[in-house]
């Protein structure tokens, strides 16, 4: 069974089969990052302050790792 990005409801572990794939496309917005910072209390400026983040190895703001992991 192949899955695409169309909503199909919740997939439970019993329905998983070898070879299944799922694709997700999500534009992470400023609002997503701000809301995640509020609920996680992770207010690291690399996520929230563009001027600060420009001077880091990332050269700009980045989303929280756990925010992106949560999409998996």
Order of alpha helices (4+ residues) and beta strands (2+ residues): alpha-alpha-alpha-alpha
